Amino acid sequence: MQKRALQFVSEGTHGEDKTRGRIRAYDAWALELPVLLDTMNAQAVEIDLGQHGMQAALTVLSGRLCVLVRPGLSEQQLSVAIRSLLARYIHRPAPHLVLWPQRDGQGVVVKEPNGLSSDLVLEDPPDVTADVLHLYEDGGWAPKDGWRSDEEVLTELLKLAASDLKGVVKDIPEAMYPLPDGLGAVVAAGYDSEGLAHPLVFLRGDLAVGLRVDILGFCLALAARTEYEDQEPDENGLFYVGTEAGPVFGPGAALLGALMVQRLGRRPEDCSFKLLDPPEDSAPGVESAA
């Protein structure tokens, strides 16, 4: 059967991509905190933020990033506040950001404040263009065998899925095309007697190799039931993973997937992939695989 032509994602190699080492949002969670602050020319300062519940804020003073934190935060709260603000800033630099705890106390919310005082003078935010490749050389998330081509990383990721996770990764069969708009993969997980997950991933085969690598890393983390925005599989135990992705702003499946991919030798792109609603008519091979 002739495969219907679908939109392809342009593909580049590490050698040609001059921005591959530029800091990304997930680096705010992977780098050591002192290294992160130094790399971004930022400093953290304790200051009374008033009685409104705000835990931290980011602003620009004399061309330097300052993270203002409420006194009395635990070490964990302090780390989360600083990393959350800097991750958001890396994604979209803004002269002022604020951070609040979520109502259930299980996370934080970062946003640009509305209704700023008219007498508050905000400086233009400095660009974030730091190259961080050398910062991983001695860290736990450094590539274990150096930076590799996307094809090599895909091969290693498939080996990891099969040998360490005892899982199965297959291309979505051609007979299932055309696929629902934006679908990148379908993911399920079986569990052994010890409760360990063994992923089953059907991966779209007509995407650029680098995108396939990022999606597969995300899928393996998702199959391990790593938390991801309170998302649950459908009634058949399936996740439908899209090709559209945003920045990684915190811990969870997207961060684990990104760091897994980096450990194998690729700098992932933004890879907090959007989960799609189940299609009205499930594709034949996927439905039977559940």
C-alpha positions as CSV (number, residue, x, y, z in Angstrom):
1,M,0.0,0.0,0.0
2,Q,1.3,3.4,-0.9
3,K,1.9,5.6,2.1
4,R,0.1,8.9,2.0
5,A,2.5,11.8,2.0
6,L,2.5,13.6,5.4
7,Q,4.3,16.7,6.5
8,F,7.9,16.0,7.2
9,V,9.9,17.9,9.8
10,S,13.2,19.3,8.5
11,E,16.1,17.5,9.9
12,G,19.6,18.8,10.7
13,T,22.7,17.2,12.2
14,H,24.6,18.2,15.3
15,G,27.5,19.4,13.3
16,E,25.3,21.8,11.3
17,D,23.2,23.1,14.2
18,K,25.1,25.9,15.9
19,T,22.4,26.3,18.5
20,R,22.4,22.8,19.8
21,G,24.4,23.7,22.9
22,R,22.3,26.8,23.8
23,I,20.6,26.7,27.1
24,R,17.1,25.3,27.2
25,A,14.3,25.3,29.8
26,Y,15.1,21.7,30.9
27,D,18.7,22.8,31.7
28,A,17.3,24.8,34.6
29,W,16.5,21.4,36.2
30,A,19.5,19.4,35.1
31,L,22.4,21.7,36.0
32,E,23.7,22.1,39.5
33,L,22.0,25.1,41.1
34,P,25.2,27.2,41.6
35,V,26.3,26.4,38.1
36,L,22.9,27.4,36.7
37,L,22.9,30.8,38.5
38,D,26.5,31.5,37.4
39,T,25.7,30.5,33.8
40,M,22.7,32.9,33.6
41,N,24.5,35.7,35.5
42,A,21.8,35.5,38.1
43,Q,21.7,35.8,41.9
44,A,19.2,34.8,44.5
45,V,18.3,37.3,47.3
46,E,16.0,36.8,50.3
47,I,13.6,39.7,50.7
48,D,10.2,40.3,52.3
49,L,7.6,39.9,49.5
50,G,4.6,41.0,51.5
51,Q,1.6,39.1,52.8
52,H,0.1,37.9,49.5
53,G,1.5,34.4,49.4
54,M,4.1,35.0,46.7
55,Q,7.1,32.8,47.2
56,A,9.5,34.3,44.7
57,A,9.9,36.7,41.9
58,L,12.4,37.4,39.1
59,T,13.4,40.8,38.0
60,V,16.2,42.5,36.1
61,L,18.5,44.9,38.1
62,S,21.4,46.7,36.5
63,G,21.3,44.2,33.6
64,R,21.5,41.2,35.9
65,L,18.8,38.6,36.7
66,C,17.8,38.7,40.4
67,V,15.6,36.0,41.9
68,L,13.9,37.5,45.0
69,V,12.8,34.8,47.5
70,R,10.7,34.9,50.6
71,P,12.7,34.2,53.8
72,G,12.0,30.9,55.5
73,L,11.6,28.7,52.5
74,S,13.0,25.2,52.8
75,E,16.0,24.1,50.7
76,Q,13.7,22.2,48.4
77,Q,11.2,25.1,48.1
78,L,14.1,27.4,47.3
79,S,15.5,25.2,44.6
80,V,12.1,24.7,43.0
81,A,11.4,28.4,43.0
82,I,14.7,29.4,41.5
83,R,14.6,26.6,38.8
84,S,11.0,27.3,37.9
85,L,11.5,31.0,37.4
86,L,14.7,30.6,35.4
87,A,13.2,27.8,33.2
88,R,10.3,30.1,32.3
89,Y,12.8,32.9,31.7
90,I,14.9,30.8,29.4
91,H,11.8,29.9,27.3
92,R,10.6,33.5,27.1
93,P,12.7,36.3,28.7
94,A,10.6,38.8,30.6
95,P,11.6,41.7,32.9
96,H,9.4,40.5,35.7
97,L,8.0,37.1,36.7
98,V,6.3,36.0,39.9
99,L,5.9,32.5,41.5
100,W,3.0,31.3,43.6
101,P,2.4,27.9,45.3
102,Q,-0.5,26.0,43.8
103,R,-3.6,25.8,46.0
104,D,-3.1,22.1,46.7
105,G,0.5,22.7,47.7
106,Q,1.8,20.2,45.1
107,G,3.5,22.6,42.7
108,V,4.0,26.2,41.7
109,V,2.7,28.6,39.2
110,V,4.9,31.1,37.3
111,K,3.4,34.0,35.4
112,E,4.0,37.5,34.2
113,P,2.2,39.8,36.7
114,N,-0.7,42.1,35.5
115,G,-1.3,45.6,36.7
116,L,2.3,46.5,37.6
117,S,2.7,49.8,39.5
118,S,3.3,52.7,37.1
119,D,6.3,53.8,39.2
120,L,8.0,50.4,38.7
121,V,10.8,50.8,36.1
122,L,11.5,47.6,34.3
123,E,14.7,47.0,32.4
124,D,14.8,45.1,29.1
125,P,15.5,41.5,29.8
126,P,18.9,40.3,28.8
127,D,19.1,37.6,26.1
128,V,19.8,34.0,27.2
129,T,22.4,32.6,24.8
130,A,24.7,30.6,27.0
131,D,26.3,27.5,25.6
132,V,26.0,24.7,28.2
133,L,27.6,21.7,26.5
134,H,30.8,22.0,28.5
135,L,28.9,22.3,31.8
136,Y,27.7,18.7,31.4
137,E,31.1,17.2,30.9
138,D,31.5,16.0,34.4
139,G,27.9,15.8,35.4
140,G,25.5,12.9,35.8
141,W,23.6,13.8,32.7
142,A,26.6,14.1,30.4
143,P,26.5,11.8,27.3
144,K,27.9,8.5,28.5
145,D,29.7,8.0,25.2
146,G,29.9,11.5,23.9
147,W,27.7,13.4,21.5
148,R,26.4,11.2,18.7
149,S,24.3,11.4,15.5
150,D,20.5,11.2,15.9
151,E,20.6,7.8,14.1
152,E,23.0,6.5,16.7
153,V,21.0,7.8,19.6
154,L,17.8,6.2,18.2
155,T,19.6,2.9,18.0
156,E,20.8,3.2,21.6
157,L,17.4,4.2,22.8
158,L,15.8,1.1,21.1
159,K,18.4,-1.1,22.8
160,L,17.6,0.5,26.1
161,A,13.9,-0.1,25.6
162,A,14.4,-3.7,24.7
163,S,17.1,-4.8,27.1
164,D,16.7,-2.7,30.3
165,L,13.0,-2.0,30.1
166,K,12.0,-5.3,28.5
167,G,9.7,-3.4,26.2
168,V,8.7,-3.3,22.6
169,V,9.0,-0.4,20.1
170,K,7.6,-0.7,16.7
171,D,6.8,1.6,13.8
172,I,3.1,2.3,13.2
173,P,2.2,0.0,10.4
174,E,1.6,1.6,7.0
175,A,-1.9,0.1,6.8
176,M,-2.9,2.5,9.6
177,Y,-2.2,5.6,7.6
178,P,-3.5,8.3,7.3
179,L,-3.0,9.0,11.0
180,P,-5.0,11.4,13.1
181,D,-3.7,14.9,12.8
182,G,-0.5,15.5,14.8
183,L,-0.2,11.9,16.2
184,G,3.4,10.9,16.9
185,A,3.1,7.7,19.0
186,V,0.8,5.5,20.9
187,V,2.0,4.2,24.2
188,A,0.9,1.4,26.6
189,A,2.7,-0.4,29.4
190,G,2.5,-3.9,30.8
191,Y,3.7,-4.7,34.4
192,D,5.5,-7.7,35.8
193,S,4.9,-9.3,39.1
194,E,7.2,-6.8,40.8
195,G,5.3,-3.8,39.4
196,L,7.9,-2.8,36.9
197,A,6.6,-1.3,33.7
198,H,7.4,-2.8,30.3
199,P,6.6,-0.2,27.6
200,L,4.8,-0.9,24.3
201,V,5.4,2.0,21.9
202,F,4.0,2.4,18.4
203,L,6.1,5.2,16.9
204,R,5.3,7.2,13.7
205,G,8.0,6.3,11.2
206,D,7.8,9.2,8.8
207,L,9.2,11.9,11.1
208,A,12.7,13.3,11.2
209,V,15.0,11.1,13.2
210,G,15.7,13.7,15.9
211,L,12.0,14.2,16.5
212,R,11.5,10.4,16.7
213,V,14.2,10.2,19.3
214,D,12.7,13.0,21.5
215,I,9.2,11.4,21.2
216,L,10.5,8.0,22.1
217,G,12.4,9.2,25.2
218,F,9.2,10.9,26.3
219,C,7.1,7.8,25.6
220,L,9.4,5.5,27.7
221,A,9.3,7.9,30.6
222,L,5.5,8.1,30.2
223,A,5.1,4.3,30.1
224,A,7.0,4.1,33.4
225,R,4.1,6.1,34.8
226,T,6.2,9.1,35.5
227,E,3.9,12.0,36.5
228,Y,2.9,14.2,33.6
229,E,0.4,17.0,34.2
230,D,-2.1,14.7,36.0
231,Q,-2.7,12.9,32.7
232,E,-4.0,9.3,32.8
233,P,-4.3,6.7,30.0
234,D,-7.6,6.1,28.3
235,E,-9.9,3.1,29.2
236,N,-7.6,0.8,27.1
237,G,-4.5,1.9,28.9
238,L,-3.2,4.0,26.0
239,F,-1.6,7.4,25.7
240,Y,-1.8,9.2,22.4
241,V,1.3,11.4,22.0
242,G,1.4,14.3,19.6
243,T,4.2,15.8,17.6
244,E,3.7,19.2,19.1
245,A,5.9,20.0,22.1
246,G,6.5,22.8,24.5
247,P,9.4,23.6,26.9
248,V,10.1,21.4,29.9
249,F,9.3,23.6,33.0
250,G,9.7,21.0,35.7
251,P,10.1,17.4,36.9
252,G,8.0,14.7,35.3
253,A,8.0,12.5,32.2
254,A,9.1,15.3,29.8
255,L,12.2,16.1,31.9
256,L,13.1,12.4,32.4
257,G,12.7,11.7,28.7
258,A,14.8,14.7,27.8
259,L,17.6,13.7,30.1
260,M,17.5,10.1,29.0
261,V,18.0,11.3,25.4
262,Q,20.8,13.6,26.4
263,R,22.5,10.8,28.4
264,L,22.6,8.8,25.1
265,G,24.2,11.6,23.2
266,R,21.6,14.0,21.7
267,R,20.6,17.5,22.9
268,P,16.8,17.3,22.8
269,E,14.6,20.1,21.5
270,D,11.6,21.2,23.6
271,C,10.0,17.9,24.3
272,S,7.1,18.3,26.7
273,F,4.8,16.6,24.1
274,K,1.1,17.3,24.0
275,L,-1.1,14.3,24.7
276,L,-4.1,13.9,22.4
277,D,-7.6,12.7,22.9
278,P,-8.2,9.2,21.7
279,P,-9.3,9.2,18.1
280,E,-12.9,8.3,17.4
281,D,-11.9,5.4,15.3
282,S,-8.8,3.6,16.7
283,A,-6.4,2.4,14.1
284,P,-6.4,-1.4,13.6
285,G,-2.9,-2.3,14.8
286,V,-3.0,-0.1,17.9
287,E,-6.4,-1.3,19.1
288,S,-5.4,-4.9,18.9
289,A,-2.1,-4.2,20.7
290,A,-3.9,-2.9,23.8
